[in-house]
Structure formats: C-alpha cells, structure tokens
C-alpha cells in the first residue's frame, strides 16, 4: 500500500495538471480571439457571431478590434457591437456604456481609414444610447490628417438624428428588438454612402 502511494500521488498531480490545461482550453474567448485573426473569412464570420452572443465583457474589445482593422468584417463587427451596446444592463446615463466608450475611440482615431470611423459613428447611433452624443458631436468636425473626413461627418450627423439630437428624427436601420437574445445571423448594415 505504501509503495503505491507515490504512483497515486503522481497520477493525481498529472490529473490536476491536465485539468488546469483543459480549463484554459475551455475559455471560448481565447479561441475566438484567435479565430478573428484567421485568414479564412468564414472562420472570422463565425467568431464575430459567437462574440455577439457571448455575455462576457472581453467580447467588446475583440469586436472593436475587428471594427477598426478588418476590411471584410468591420460591418459585421459593427452590427455585433450594436447588439452588445443595446444589451448593456446599466441604464443610468451618468455611468459609462463600455460599448459606446470602445466605439467612440475608433470614431476619434484620425489615423484610421474613414470607412472604419464612419461605421463606428453608425454603430453608436444604432445602439440608441444618448451617451453617444458627445463623441458623435465631435465626429461632426472629424478630420483625416489635415482634411475633412466627410464620410465620418455625414455618418455622425445621421447617428445624432437617430438619437434625437436634432428636431428632425431618423429611423434606426436595425429596429429595436431585432437583435435580442441569441441570434443565428447578424443582419447586413446598409452600405456606407459614397
């Protein structure tokens, strides 16, 4: 019995180590953070859809990274962030909305290409959270280098209209309630104007 004790201890240590390693592999965010960098567009699409449906604060940063850097997926990431922004459980307008904050950084980044920034403005308007008004007002005078970022300015104005900032309103492109719960697909946003 005493001779078998080291074998039992060794087996328990191996089992504990395997459980620890397997526990890391079970975190879906780690896998999805790899998938959104895949060369395969279908893999990235599935990852963005999964990120839209997972209730985890880390998903916002991953989706924001896609919104600001992936030419093929930034539209889908924008819709996923609309879903996340509408799901924010903190209705107090004095507390920050982490989705609005992440997307506002993209809108304000003059070093990014205009389509990424314009989709960020659209995303904030579609979230339907008035905490987006200050960054959108700043977007009205957006620059790219030393010239006006006209597309960003136009989308910021439209987003402000959706939020009721002006007397004239504008309908949401994604109706309230269309992204509730688990979704099996994300709708295509309207194309950015030329």
N, C-alpha and C positions, 0 to 999 in steps of 0.2 A: 504494500500500500504506500509506504513512504517513497519507494523508488518511482512509482508512477506519478507522484505529486509534481515533480518538475515538468513532466510531459503535460499534465493537466494545466499547470500554470502557463506553459508555453502556448498551449492551444488557446487558452483564454486571452493571452496577450495578442496572438495572431487574430483572433476573432474581433477583439476590440479595435485593432488597427484596421482591419477590413471594414468594420462598421464606420469608423471615422472617415476612411477614404470614400466609402459608398455614400455617407452622409453629404459629403461635398458634391458628389456627382448628382445627388437628388435635387439640388438647388436649381430650379428651372431658369433663374435669371442668369446664372453663369453660362449655361448652354445657349440661351437666347442672345447673350451679349456676343458670343462667338458667331452665332448664325446670322446676325445682322451685318456681319462683315464678310459673309460668304460671297464668292464670285457668282454663285448661282442665284439669279433673281427670284426664282420660285422659293428657295430656302429663305431669302430675306423677306419675301411677302408673308410666308407662314410665321416667321419670327415677329414681324410687326403686328400681325393679327393676334398672336398669342400674347404679346406685350400689352395690347389694347385690352385684353380680357383678364389679365392677372392683377389682383389687388395687392400691389407692392409699390412702395414709394420709389424704388430704384428704377422702375419702368419709365418714369417721366424723363430722367436724364438720358436713358438709352434712346427713347423716341426722339428727344430733342437733338441728339447727335445725328440721327438719321435725317431729321428735318433740315439740318444745316449743312449736310455734306453728301447726301446720296442723290444724284441726278435722277435716278429711276424711281426712287422710293419716297422722295420728300412729300409728294402729295398724299400718299397713303399714311405716312407718319403724321401729317397734319390732321387728317381725319381721326387717327388714333388718339392724338392729343386733344382733339375736341371732345371725344368720348371721355378721356381721363379728366379733363377740366370740368365737364358737366357733372362728374361723379364726386367732385371734391365735397367732403362731408361738412366742411366748415362754412356755414352760410354767413358768418359775421364779416361784413365788408371791411372791418378795421383790421382783420387778420389777413395775412397774405394767402394767396392761392398759389401753391407751388408750381402748378402748370403755367399759369399766367406769368409768373416770375421767370421760368425757364424759357418760355417762348419770347418774352419781352427782350431777353438778352440777344436772341437771334435777330429780332427786328432792329435792335440798336447797333448791331455789328456792321459798321460801314465797310468792312473788309470782305464780307460775304457777297456772293452774287445776288443780284436783285431778285430773281425768282424765289430763292430761299427766304429772303426777308419779306417779300410780298406774301408768300404762303403763310409766314408767321403772323402777319397782320390779319389775314383772312381767318386763321385759326383762332386768334384772340376774339375776333368779332363773333365767330360761330359758337364759342364757349358760352356766350351770353352772360358774362360776369362783368359788372361795371368797374371792377378793379383793373380792368384792362384799359380804361380810358386814358390815364396819364401816359403810358408808353405809346398808345396809338396817337395821341395828340403830338407827341414828339415825332412820330412817324410821318406826320403831315409835312415836316420840313426835312425829311431824310435826304442825306447826300451819299453819293458813292464817290469817294475821292473828293474832287472839287466841283463836281457837277450834281445836279438834282437827280435823285433816284425817283423818277416819275412813276414807275410801277408801284414802288413801295408807298409813295404818297397817295396814289389812287386807291390802293387796297386799304390803307389806313383810314382814309375818308369813308370808304364803304363800310368798314368794320364799325366805325363810330356811328354811322347811320343805323346799323343793326342794333347798337346798344342804346339808341335813343338820344344820342348826344346832340343832334340837331333836331329841329322841329319836324323835318321830314324823316320818315322811317324807311327801313328797308327790310324785306323779309329775309329770314335765315335760309341759307342754301340747304342745310340739313335740319329738318324740322325737329323741334324739341320732342324728345321721346323716341326718336328713330335709332338712337344708339344705346338704349338702356339694356342692362343685363349683359349676358354673354351673347356676342354676335358671331355669326359664322362667316360673314364677309363685311368688309368696310366699303361703303359707297364711294364712288369716284367724286372728288370735288369738281366744281366747274373749272374749266381751264382758266388760267390767268390771262387777262387781256393782253393783247399785243401792243 
